[in-house]
Each structure stands twice: as structure tokens, then as C-alpha cells.
């Protein structure tokens, strides 16, 4: 076989070095700070932290809320996937879009919306005469309220995974069961659910890790409820004492990272035991007829969608349209002043929109390009190339699995001092947030691209080499066009996720380098509820507009470009 050209090897080395620099080294530095002392490995700080009552309580709260919410999200997401994927419900395309919408809305915006929807000052409930008494405890300020919002936020993740698994089932399985006389419940219990086992486990693990690292909901619901989790404990300590307490929060971050990694390891081991091989081509799964029950099931499903989307959205809009939080919405209290304030007068919000747009789009482009190159090397015939590329893949997956706040601490440790040789400090600048986004979301953009490369015929590479095409020519003329839809799909997901996130940037932002997520959180945390609501409405409208625009373009772009479209 033809030997690799220098440009090919140089590109691979640059990719692995880049992934190590932004994914591996910050985490390595975090673990070194948390687990070593002057004489080497030192577990004393870790053991001391584990004996601290506030850390113990926060650790238990994190595990408890993550486990319970992941369990509820798995049941809810699976039920929705089975209804949409296996039955003859109508308007499935719209249903899928609406069911996935909460996943695209930032968790802190979700929390703000539900706080305003169900509280004593809720404009919608007060208008309906159903609001709790003024002065009473908010019903969401509890462990159960926290679990509820985490479940609603992460059930679309499970829905997406289970629905994809259902679409990969060979139709013959359902047909054979039907011919053998199996009813609907027998089909689900004996065939569908057992085969969904690995996907259910993956969905549960993803929901657990996502809840474990969630900052927005944990902070906005957990702090008033006095239900502190580890991400909130880290944030409060660093916000209160500054960089001087970095070694202490590094130890707590190591605990949080270890819990996440242990959960992922357990999931991987169990998935290997539950894996079953399927024979046959994937086709549309059997559409179970609901018969006379269809109108009732559809009404129930659309009522759920309305409750999850319309109630908090209406409350958020109503709060943004009143002069002072707590006033009922009416002609005498109606105002657009809050929108004028956040869009035109507040320089911080304009700067936040500009900053988030810049770094989210830049991160999406960088990740799309890096994913195209890594996808090529991950499917390369040369085993050495694959192993080096797998090193980059593993580091990106660990960076994604570790909670975002932990990665923030890792980046503070890595970049708090000026860079060697260059003598340039990234700490306190917008660029440290951009690098953190590339690190955390690289795995998101890489997954669909890798799937596309795995489907390509190896003869394409051979034909290009025989024709004398160099490495960059092969990438530009052959592989990039074929993998472009998947790269675009990953880039869209990266942009939508990074554009509104608050977990990664919560500890990395500084004055002049605010993001949309941190600005909304700071408004709400500072008591400017109507301004937080107005900016949240703008963000939701912008997110919805982007998704609808992508939907409208779905027929004009290659299949697979729009992540939520089949």
C-alpha cells in the first residue's frame, strides 16, 4: 500500500496534539492538582473533602437528583419514542419537532420559565385564579421540583436515542411476532424492550451525566430550596473566595468528574452484556394501529406538549411584558420597556449576544473541520493512524462526559498563567470560553461525521490514490462533499448548544466577555426578573427561528444535514 505523504502525517499529528491540548491536558492538570502533593500522589485533600459535611451533602444531593431525574427521563422519553415510533399517530413530524424543542432551550431559561409559571406571582395562574397564595413557598423549590425540571430537560435526549434505535430494527422482527399471534403488549415486552436495552441504558446514563453537570436548574431551583449540589457548591465557593480557593474547588471537581466517569464505565460494561446482534436491513418499524383509542392518545399527547411548552412560555412572555414582577398582566400594566431595555439600552446584553454568536459559530466551524479530518483518520486502513486518531476521540469523549463546570475549573487551572513562550494570558478573555467550547462539544460534532465515514466504501480512497490525488485533494474533492451533511448537522447542534449554554461559561466569563447564558443567569440571580424574562424570550425566539429556518431548508439540503429531521 502507498506510504502516507508527509502532509497526511503532519495533519494527524496536529489533530492529536490539538485534541490533547484542549481536552486532555486541562483535565490532567485538574487531576494532578486534586490528587497530588509535593511528594507525589496525595489523597489526603480528597479524603478531607469527602469528610466535609457540606461536600457530603452536595455529593449525595447530586447523585440522588441525577439518578431520580434520569429514571423519570428514561421512562418518559421511552414512552414518547414508542408512541411516535411504533403507532399510527398523525402529525409525527411536528410532534418530533416540539418534543425535541426543550432540549434546545437553555436549562436556566427552562428554570426561569417554570419558576414564573408555577409561583405565587405567576401571571397566568393569577389570571386563571389558580396561583398559590402570595408569600407561600414556591412549589418548585424542593428536591421534587428540581427532579421534575431535570427530567423534562433531559427526556428529549432519551427520546432521540430510543427513536433512533427503533428505526434501526429490521421490520421482519415485528412481522414474525405478529404472524406468531403476539399482541401489542407481548411484542413490546418480549421483543421491542429487550432489544432496546442498550439504548435505554445509554439514555439513562446520558440523562444522569447531563443532570449531574447541570448548573442552571441546580442553581436557580436548588439554592432557594437549600438543596445544594456539587456544581453549585463549586460555583459558590469560587464566586465567594476567588482564584485563591482553586485547589479546594479542584478537589471537589475531581469528585464530580469521578462520579461521571464511573457512571459512564458502568454503562459501557452493562451495554456490552446486553448487546444483541440483529440480522436484516433497518426499515420503518411496524405502525401499530391505535384504532378507536387514537383520538384519546393524541389528545393526551398534545395536552402534555402544551403543558410542557405553552404554560412556561406564556408565563415567561407575560412576566416580560409587565413593569414589575408580580403585577398581573393587563392593559394598565402592559409594557415593552423590558425588551427595549435589554435589546437597546443595556450594553451588556448587546455585548453578550455578539460574544455568544461569535464564539458559538467559530467553535461550530472549527469542530466541523476537525471532525472531517478526524473522521477520515478514524476509518483509515492504516492501524497506526486509527490508533492515534482514537486517542483524540477518547479525549474528546471524556471532555464531553465530564460535567461542564469541571471543565471550567480545568481551564482556569490551565490558563490562569500566561502561555509559555507567547507570554499571553487567555484567562479573563473571550478566547478561553471559545477553547472550552471546542473541547466540550468536539464529541458532539464528531459523532455524526464518524458515522458518515463508516458508511463510505474503501475503494474511494484506493481510486483517488491510483489517480495521483494527494491527501488534501482527496479530502477536498471526495470525502468532504460526502461527509458535509453530517458535518453540518453536527455544527448546527454545536452552535445551538453553545449559543445558549451557561454551565461551561459560568466560571470563565468576565466583564466585557459575557455570554447570553451568564447574562440571563446574572439578571435572575440579581433580582432583575423582568429583564431576565425579556432576554429569555428573545433567546427562545431566536432559537426557534433558527430551528424553523433549518426545517424550511430541509428539502434543499442533503439528507442528514438537519439533526432532528430523518
C-alpha positions as CSV (number, residue, x, y, z in Angstrom):
1,X,0.0,0.0,0.0
2,X,1.2,3.5,-0.8
3,X,3.0,5.2,2.1
4,X,1.4,8.2,3.7
5,X,2.6,11.6,2.5
6,X,4.2,14.0,5.0
7,X,1.1,16.3,4.8
8,X,-1.1,13.4,5.9
9,X,1.1,12.5,8.9
10,X,1.6,16.2,9.8
11,X,-2.2,16.7,9.8
12,X,-2.8,13.7,12.0
13,X,-0.1,14.8,14.5
14,X,-1.6,18.3,14.6
15,X,-5.1,16.9,15.2
16,X,-4.0,14.7,18.1
17,X,-1.8,17.4,19.6
18,X,-4.7,19.9,19.4
19,X,-7.2,17.5,21.0
20,X,-4.7,16.7,23.7
21,X,-4.1,20.5,24.3
22,X,-7.7,21.4,24.7
23,X,-9.2,18.2,26.0
24,X,-6.6,16.1,27.7
25,X,-4.1,18.4,29.3
26,X,-6.6,20.6,31.2
27,X,-8.2,17.6,32.8
28,X,-4.8,16.1,33.5
29,X,-3.8,19.3,35.3
30,X,-7.1,19.2,37.3
31,X,-6.5,15.7,38.5
32,X,-2.9,16.5,39.3
33,X,-4.0,19.5,41.4
34,X,-6.6,17.5,43.2
35,X,-4.8,14.2,43.7
36,X,-1.1,15.1,44.1
37,X,1.0,16.9,46.6
38,X,4.7,17.9,46.9
39,X,5.8,14.3,47.2
40,X,3.6,12.8,44.5
41,X,0.2,11.1,44.8
42,X,-1.6,12.5,47.8
43,X,-5.2,11.5,48.6
44,X,-5.3,13.5,51.9
45,X,-7.1,16.5,50.3
46,X,-9.6,14.2,48.6
47,X,-10.3,12.3,51.8
48,X,-10.5,15.6,53.8
49,X,-13.0,17.0,51.3
50,X,-15.1,13.8,51.5
51,X,-15.3,14.2,55.3
52,X,-16.6,17.7,54.9
53,X,-20.4,17.8,55.7
54,X,-21.2,20.3,53.0
55,X,-19.4,18.2,50.4
56,X,-21.0,15.0,51.6
57,X,-24.5,16.6,51.4
58,X,-23.8,18.1,48.0
59,X,-22.5,14.8,46.7
60,X,-25.5,12.9,47.9
61,X,-27.9,15.6,46.5
62,X,-26.1,15.4,43.1
63,X,-26.3,11.6,42.9
64,X,-29.9,11.5,44.2
65,X,-31.3,14.2,41.9
66,X,-29.4,12.9,38.9
67,X,-30.5,9.3,39.5
68,X,-34.1,10.1,40.1
69,X,-34.4,12.5,37.2
70,X,-32.6,10.1,34.8
71,X,-35.0,7.4,35.8
72,X,-38.0,9.6,35.1
73,X,-36.5,11.0,31.9
74,X,-35.8,7.4,30.7
75,X,-39.4,6.3,31.3
76,X,-40.9,9.4,29.8
77,X,-38.6,9.6,26.8
78,X,-39.1,5.9,26.0
79,X,-42.8,6.1,26.3
80,X,-42.8,9.1,23.9
81,X,-40.5,7.3,21.5
82,X,-42.6,4.2,21.4
83,X,-45.8,6.2,20.8
84,X,-44.2,8.3,18.0
85,X,-42.1,5.5,16.6
86,X,-44.5,2.5,16.7
87,X,-48.0,3.8,16.4
88,X,-50.1,5.4,13.7
89,X,-50.3,8.8,15.4
90,X,-50.8,11.8,13.0
91,X,-48.6,14.9,12.5
92,X,-45.5,13.0,13.7
93,X,-43.1,15.5,12.1
94,X,-44.5,18.4,14.1
95,X,-44.6,16.2,17.3
96,X,-41.0,15.3,17.0
97,X,-40.0,18.9,16.5
98,X,-42.0,20.1,19.6
99,X,-40.8,17.2,21.7
100,X,-37.1,18.0,20.9
101,X,-37.6,21.7,21.4
102,X,-37.0,21.7,25.3
103,X,-33.6,20.1,24.6
104,X,-32.6,23.2,22.6
105,X,-33.8,25.7,25.2
106,X,-31.1,26.5,27.8
107,X,-31.7,24.9,31.2
108,X,-31.5,28.2,33.1
109,X,-34.2,29.6,30.8
110,X,-36.3,26.5,31.4
111,X,-35.9,27.0,35.2
112,X,-36.8,30.7,35.0
113,X,-39.9,30.0,32.9
114,X,-41.2,27.3,35.2
115,X,-40.4,29.4,38.3
116,X,-42.6,32.2,36.8
117,X,-45.3,29.7,35.6
118,X,-46.0,28.0,39.0
119,X,-45.1,30.6,41.6
120,X,-47.4,32.8,43.6
121,X,-46.7,35.7,41.3
122,X,-47.4,33.7,38.1
123,X,-49.3,36.0,35.8
124,X,-51.0,33.1,34.0
125,X,-52.1,31.3,37.2
126,X,-53.2,34.5,38.8
127,X,-55.3,35.3,35.7
128,X,-56.9,31.9,36.0
129,X,-57.3,32.2,39.7
130,X,-55.2,29.2,40.4
131,X,-52.0,30.8,41.8
132,X,-50.7,29.8,45.2
133,X,-51.2,32.4,47.9
134,X,-48.8,35.3,47.9
135,X,-46.0,34.7,50.4
136,X,-46.3,30.9,50.2
137,X,-43.3,28.7,49.4
138,X,-42.8,28.2,45.7
139,X,-43.8,24.6,44.8
140,X,-40.7,24.1,42.7
141,X,-38.3,25.0,45.5
142,X,-37.8,21.4,46.6
143,X,-36.0,18.2,45.7
144,X,-39.0,17.0,43.8
145,X,-39.2,20.3,41.8
146,X,-35.6,20.0,40.9
147,X,-36.0,16.4,39.7
148,X,-39.1,17.4,37.7
149,X,-37.3,20.1,35.7
150,X,-34.2,18.0,35.2
151,X,-36.5,15.2,33.9
152,X,-38.3,17.5,31.5
153,X,-35.0,18.9,30.3
154,X,-33.3,15.6,29.6
155,X,-36.2,13.3,28.4
156,X,-35.7,14.6,24.8
157,X,-32.2,13.1,24.9
158,X,-33.7,9.6,25.7
159,X,-36.5,10.1,23.2
160,X,-33.9,10.8,20.5
161,X,-31.8,7.8,21.3
162,X,-34.7,5.3,21.6
163,X,-36.4,6.6,18.4
164,X,-33.1,6.2,16.5
165,X,-32.8,2.6,17.9
166,X,-36.4,1.8,16.8
167,X,-35.7,3.0,13.3
168,X,-32.7,0.6,13.1
169,X,-34.8,-2.5,13.9
170,X,-35.5,-4.9,10.9
171,X,-39.2,-4.9,10.1
172,X,-39.1,-8.8,10.0
173,X,-38.9,-9.0,13.8
174,X,-42.3,-7.3,14.2
175,X,-43.8,-9.2,11.3
176,X,-42.7,-12.6,12.6
177,X,-44.1,-11.8,16.1
178,X,-47.4,-10.7,14.6
179,X,-47.7,-13.8,12.4
180,X,-47.0,-15.9,15.6
181,X,-50.0,-14.4,17.2
182,X,-48.3,-11.9,19.5
183,X,-50.3,-9.0,20.7
184,X,-49.1,-5.4,21.1
185,X,-48.1,-5.8,24.7
186,X,-46.4,-9.2,24.1
187,X,-44.5,-7.6,21.2
188,X,-43.3,-4.8,23.4
189,X,-42.4,-6.9,26.4
190,X,-40.8,-9.9,24.6
191,X,-39.1,-8.2,21.6
192,X,-39.0,-4.5,21.5
193,X,-38.0,-3.6,25.0
194,X,-35.3,-6.3,25.4
195,X,-33.7,-5.2,22.1
196,X,-33.9,-1.6,23.3
197,X,-32.0,-2.5,26.4
198,X,-28.6,-1.0,25.3
199,X,-30.3,2.2,24.1
200,X,-32.3,2.6,27.3
201,X,-29.1,2.2,29.3
202,X,-27.3,4.7,27.1
203,X,-30.2,7.1,27.5
204,X,-30.3,6.7,31.3
205,X,-26.5,7.3,31.5
206,X,-26.7,10.3,29.3
207,X,-29.5,11.8,31.3
208,X,-27.7,11.0,34.6
209,X,-24.4,12.6,33.5
210,X,-26.3,15.6,32.0
211,X,-28.2,16.2,35.3
212,X,-25.0,15.7,37.3
213,X,-23.3,18.5,35.5
214,X,-26.4,20.8,35.0
215,X,-25.8,24.2,36.6
216,X,-28.7,26.4,35.6
217,X,-31.5,24.3,37.0
218,X,-29.5,23.2,40.0
219,X,-28.6,26.8,40.9
220,X,-32.0,28.5,40.2
221,X,-34.1,25.8,41.9
222,X,-31.6,24.2,44.3
223,X,-30.3,27.4,46.0
224,X,-33.7,28.7,47.2
225,X,-34.7,25.1,48.1
226,X,-31.4,24.7,50.1
227,X,-30.7,21.6,48.1
228,X,-27.1,22.3,47.1
229,X,-25.4,20.0,44.5
230,X,-21.7,19.8,43.7
231,X,-21.7,22.1,40.7
232,X,-23.5,24.8,42.7
233,X,-21.1,24.2,45.7
234,X,-18.1,24.7,43.3
235,X,-19.6,27.9,41.8
236,X,-20.5,29.4,45.2
237,X,-17.0,28.8,46.7
238,X,-15.2,30.1,43.7
239,X,-17.5,33.1,43.3
240,X,-17.1,33.9,47.0
241,X,-13.4,33.4,47.5
242,X,-11.9,33.9,44.0
243,X,-8.9,32.1,42.5
244,X,-7.2,31.6,45.9
245,X,-9.6,28.7,46.6
246,X,-8.8,26.9,43.3
247,X,-7.0,23.9,45.0
248,X,-10.1,23.4,47.2
249,X,-12.6,23.5,44.3
250,X,-10.3,21.4,42.2
251,X,-10.6,18.6,44.7
252,X,-14.4,18.9,44.6
253,X,-14.3,19.0,40.8
254,X,-12.3,15.8,40.8
255,X,-15.0,14.1,42.9
256,X,-17.7,15.3,40.5
257,X,-15.6,14.1,37.5
258,X,-15.0,10.7,39.1
259,X,-18.7,10.2,39.7
260,X,-19.5,11.0,36.0
261,X,-16.7,8.7,34.7
262,X,-17.7,5.8,36.9
263,X,-21.3,6.1,35.6
264,X,-20.0,6.0,32.0
265,X,-17.8,3.0,32.8
266,X,-20.7,1.1,34.4
267,X,-22.9,1.9,31.4
268,X,-20.3,0.7,29.0
269,X,-19.9,-2.6,30.8
270,X,-23.6,-3.3,31.1
271,X,-24.2,-2.4,27.4
272,X,-21.6,-5.0,26.3
273,X,-23.5,-7.6,28.3
274,X,-26.9,-6.6,26.9
275,X,-25.9,-6.2,23.3
276,X,-27.8,-8.3,20.8
277,X,-26.9,-8.8,17.1
278,X,-29.6,-8.0,14.6
279,X,-29.8,-9.6,11.1
280,X,-31.5,-7.7,8.3
281,X,-31.7,-4.2,6.9
282,X,-33.2,-1.5,9.0
283,X,-36.7,-0.4,7.9
284,X,-39.6,1.6,9.2
285,X,-40.8,-0.2,12.3
286,X,-44.3,-1.7,12.5
287,X,-47.0,1.0,12.8
288,X,-49.3,-0.3,15.5
289,X,-52.9,0.8,14.9
290,X,-54.4,2.6,17.9
291,X,-57.9,2.2,16.5
292,X,-60.6,4.0,18.4
293,X,-58.0,5.0,21.1
294,X,-56.1,7.1,18.7
295,X,-58.0,10.4,19.3
296,X,-57.7,9.9,23.1
297,X,-53.9,9.1,22.9
298,X,-53.4,12.1,20.6
299,X,-55.3,14.4,22.9
300,X,-53.3,13.2,25.8
301,X,-50.0,13.6,24.0
302,X,-50.8,17.1,22.7
303,X,-52.0,18.1,26.2
304,X,-48.6,17.0,27.5
305,X,-46.8,19.0,24.8
306,X,-49.0,22.1,25.6
307,X,-48.3,21.8,29.3
308,X,-44.6,21.4,28.9
309,X,-44.2,24.2,26.3
310,X,-47.1,26.6,26.5
311,X,-47.6,27.2,30.2
312,X,-43.9,28.2,30.9
313,X,-43.7,30.1,27.6
314,X,-46.9,32.0,28.3
315,X,-45.6,32.8,31.9
316,X,-42.2,33.9,30.6
317,X,-43.8,36.2,28.0
318,X,-46.3,37.6,30.5
319,X,-43.5,38.4,33.0
320,X,-41.5,40.1,30.3
321,X,-44.5,42.4,29.5
322,X,-45.2,43.8,33.0
323,X,-43.4,46.7,34.6
324,X,-42.6,45.0,37.9
325,X,-42.5,41.2,38.7
326,X,-45.7,40.2,40.5
327,X,-48.1,42.6,38.8
328,X,-51.0,40.9,36.9
329,X,-50.9,41.3,33.2
330,X,-53.4,43.8,32.0
331,X,-53.8,46.8,29.7
332,X,-52.7,49.1,32.5
333,X,-49.5,47.1,33.3
334,X,-48.6,46.0,29.7
335,X,-45.3,47.4,28.5
336,X,-42.5,46.7,26.1
337,X,-40.0,48.6,28.2
338,X,-38.2,45.4,29.3
339,X,-37.5,44.4,25.7
340,X,-36.3,48.0,24.9
341,X,-34.0,47.8,27.9
342,X,-32.3,44.5,27.1
343,X,-32.1,45.0,23.3
344,X,-31.2,48.7,23.0
345,X,-30.1,50.2,26.3
346,X,-28.2,47.6,28.2
347,X,-24.8,47.4,26.7
348,X,-24.1,44.1,28.5
349,X,-26.9,42.3,26.7
350,X,-25.8,43.6,23.2
351,X,-22.3,42.5,24.0
352,X,-23.5,39.1,25.3
353,X,-25.4,38.4,22.0
354,X,-22.4,39.4,19.9
355,X,-20.0,37.4,22.1
356,X,-22.1,34.2,22.0
357,X,-22.8,34.5,18.3
358,X,-19.1,34.9,17.6
359,X,-17.7,32.1,19.8
360,X,-20.6,29.6,19.2
361,X,-20.3,30.0,15.4
362,X,-16.5,29.9,15.5
363,X,-16.5,26.8,17.6
364,X,-19.0,25.1,15.3
365,X,-16.8,25.8,12.2
366,X,-13.6,24.6,14.0
367,X,-15.3,21.4,15.2
368,X,-16.8,20.7,11.7
369,X,-13.4,21.0,10.0
370,X,-11.6,19.0,12.8
371,X,-14.4,16.3,12.6
372,X,-14.0,15.9,8.9
373,X,-10.2,15.3,9.3
374,X,-10.6,13.1,12.4
375,X,-13.4,11.1,10.8
376,X,-11.0,10.3,7.9
377,X,-8.2,9.1,10.1
378,X,-10.6,7.1,12.5
379,X,-11.6,4.9,9.5
380,X,-8.1,4.8,7.9
381,X,-6.8,1.4,6.7
382,X,-3.5,2.1,8.5
383,X,-3.9,0.8,12.0
384,X,-1.3,3.2,13.4
385,X,-3.3,6.2,12.0
386,X,-6.5,4.8,13.6
387,X,-4.9,4.3,17.0
388,X,-3.6,7.9,17.1
389,X,-6.9,9.3,15.9
390,X,-8.7,7.1,18.6
391,X,-6.6,8.8,21.2
392,X,-8.0,12.2,20.1
393,X,-11.6,10.7,20.0
394,X,-11.2,9.2,23.5
395,X,-10.0,12.6,25.0
396,X,-12.9,14.4,23.3
397,X,-15.5,11.9,24.7
398,X,-14.1,12.2,28.2
399,X,-14.2,16.0,28.0
400,X,-17.9,15.8,26.9
401,X,-18.8,13.3,29.6
402,X,-17.2,15.3,32.4
403,X,-19.6,18.0,33.7
404,X,-19.1,21.4,32.1
405,X,-18.3,23.1,35.4
406,X,-15.5,20.7,36.0
407,X,-14.0,21.6,32.6
408,X,-14.3,25.2,33.6
409,X,-12.1,24.6,36.6
410,X,-9.7,22.6,34.5
411,X,-9.4,25.5,32.0
412,X,-8.9,28.1,34.8
413,X,-6.0,25.9,36.2
414,X,-4.6,25.5,32.7
415,X,-4.8,29.2,31.5
416,X,-4.6,31.3,34.7
417,X,-0.9,31.8,34.0
418,X,0.3,33.3,30.7
419,X,1.1,30.9,27.9
420,X,4.7,29.8,27.8
421,X,6.9,31.4,25.0
422,X,4.0,33.6,23.8
423,X,3.6,35.2,27.3
424,X,-0.1,35.8,26.5
425,X,-2.8,35.3,29.1
426,X,-6.1,33.8,28.0
427,X,-7.7,33.8,31.4
428,X,-10.4,36.5,31.6
429,X,-10.7,36.7,27.8
430,X,-13.4,35.5,25.4
431,X,-10.9,33.1,23.8
432,X,-10.7,30.8,26.9
433,X,-14.5,30.3,26.5
434,X,-14.1,29.5,22.8
435,X,-11.4,26.9,23.5
436,X,-13.6,25.4,26.3
437,X,-16.5,25.1,23.8
438,X,-14.2,23.4,21.3
439,X,-13.1,21.0,24.0
440,X,-16.5,20.2,25.5
441,X,-18.5,20.0,22.2
442,X,-15.9,18.3,19.9
443,X,-17.5,14.9,20.5
444,X,-21.0,16.3,19.6
445,X,-19.8,17.4,16.1
446,X,-17.6,14.3,15.6
447,X,-20.2,11.6,16.2
448,X,-22.3,12.2,13.0
449,X,-19.2,12.7,10.9
450,X,-17.7,9.4,12.1
451,X,-20.9,7.6,11.3
452,X,-20.8,9.0,7.7
453,X,-17.2,7.9,7.2
454,X,-18.0,4.4,8.4
455,X,-20.6,4.1,5.6
456,X,-18.1,5.0,2.9
457,X,-16.6,2.4,0.5
458,X,-12.8,2.0,0.9
459,X,-12.4,1.8,-2.8
460,X,-12.9,5.6,-3.0
461,X,-9.6,6.0,-1.2
462,X,-7.9,3.5,-3.5
463,X,-9.2,5.0,-6.7
464,X,-8.1,8.5,-5.6
465,X,-4.6,7.3,-4.7
466,X,-4.2,5.5,-8.0
467,X,-5.3,8.7,-9.8
468,X,-2.5,10.5,-8.1
469,X,-4.7,12.6,-5.8
470,X,-2.8,13.9,-2.7
471,X,-4.1,14.0,0.8
472,X,-5.7,17.4,0.8
473,X,-7.1,16.8,-2.7
474,X,-8.8,13.6,-1.5
475,X,-10.2,15.4,1.5
476,X,-11.4,18.4,-0.5
477,X,-12.8,16.7,-3.6
478,X,-14.0,13.3,-2.3
479,X,-14.5,12.9,1.4
480,X,-15.6,16.5,2.4
481,X,-18.6,16.6,-0.1
482,X,-19.7,13.1,1.1
483,X,-19.5,13.9,4.8
484,X,-20.6,17.6,4.6
485,X,-24.2,16.9,5.5
486,X,-23.2,15.1,8.7
487,X,-20.6,17.8,9.5
488,X,-23.3,20.5,9.0
489,X,-25.6,18.5,11.3
490,X,-23.0,18.4,14.0
491,X,-22.1,22.0,13.6
492,X,-25.8,23.1,13.9
493,X,-26.1,21.1,17.2
494,X,-22.8,22.6,18.5
495,X,-23.9,26.1,17.6
496,X,-27.4,25.8,19.2
497,X,-25.9,24.2,22.3
498,X,-23.0,26.6,22.8
499,X,-25.1,29.7,21.8
500,X,-27.2,29.4,25.0
501,X,-25.2,27.4,27.4
502,X,-24.3,28.7,30.9
503,X,-22.6,25.7,32.6
504,X,-19.2,26.0,30.8
505,X,-19.0,29.8,30.8
506,X,-20.4,30.3,34.4
507,X,-16.8,30.5,35.8
508,X,-15.0,31.6,32.7
509,X,-16.8,34.9,31.9
510,X,-15.5,38.3,32.9
511,X,-16.7,41.9,32.5
512,X,-16.7,42.6,28.8
513,X,-16.8,38.9,27.9
514,X,-20.3,38.0,29.0
515,X,-22.3,35.3,27.2
516,X,-26.1,35.1,26.7
517,X,-26.4,32.4,29.3
518,X,-24.4,34.1,32.0
519,X,-26.2,37.4,31.4
520,X,-29.6,35.9,31.8
521,X,-28.5,34.0,34.9
522,X,-27.0,37.2,36.4
523,X,-30.2,39.1,35.8
524,X,-32.3,36.4,37.6
525,X,-29.7,36.0,40.4
526,X,-29.6,39.7,40.9
527,X,-33.4,40.1,41.2
528,X,-34.0,41.7,37.8
529,X,-36.7,39.1,37.0
530,X,-38.5,41.1,34.2
531,X,-35.2,41.7,32.4
532,X,-34.2,38.1,32.7
533,X,-37.7,37.1,31.3
534,X,-37.4,39.5,28.4
535,X,-33.9,38.3,27.4
536,X,-35.0,34.7,27.8
537,X,-38.0,35.4,25.4
538,X,-35.5,36.9,22.9
539,X,-33.3,33.8,23.2
540,X,-36.2,31.3,22.8
541,X,-37.5,33.2,19.8
542,X,-34.0,33.3,18.2
543,X,-33.5,29.5,18.9
544,X,-37.0,28.7,17.5
545,X,-36.3,30.9,14.4
546,X,-33.0,29.1,13.7
547,X,-34.7,25.7,14.0
548,X,-37.7,26.7,11.8
549,X,-35.3,28.1,9.2
550,X,-33.3,24.9,9.2
551,X,-36.6,23.0,8.9
552,X,-37.6,25.1,5.9
553,X,-34.3,24.3,4.2
554,X,-34.5,20.6,4.9
555,X,-35.8,19.8,1.3
556,X,-33.0,21.9,-0.3
557,X,-30.1,20.3,1.6
558,X,-28.8,16.8,1.6
559,X,-30.4,14.3,3.9
560,X,-28.9,14.2,7.3
561,X,-28.0,17.9,7.4
562,X,-30.8,18.9,9.8
563,X,-30.1,16.9,13.0
564,X,-33.8,16.5,14.0
565,X,-35.0,15.5,10.5
566,X,-34.9,12.0,9.2
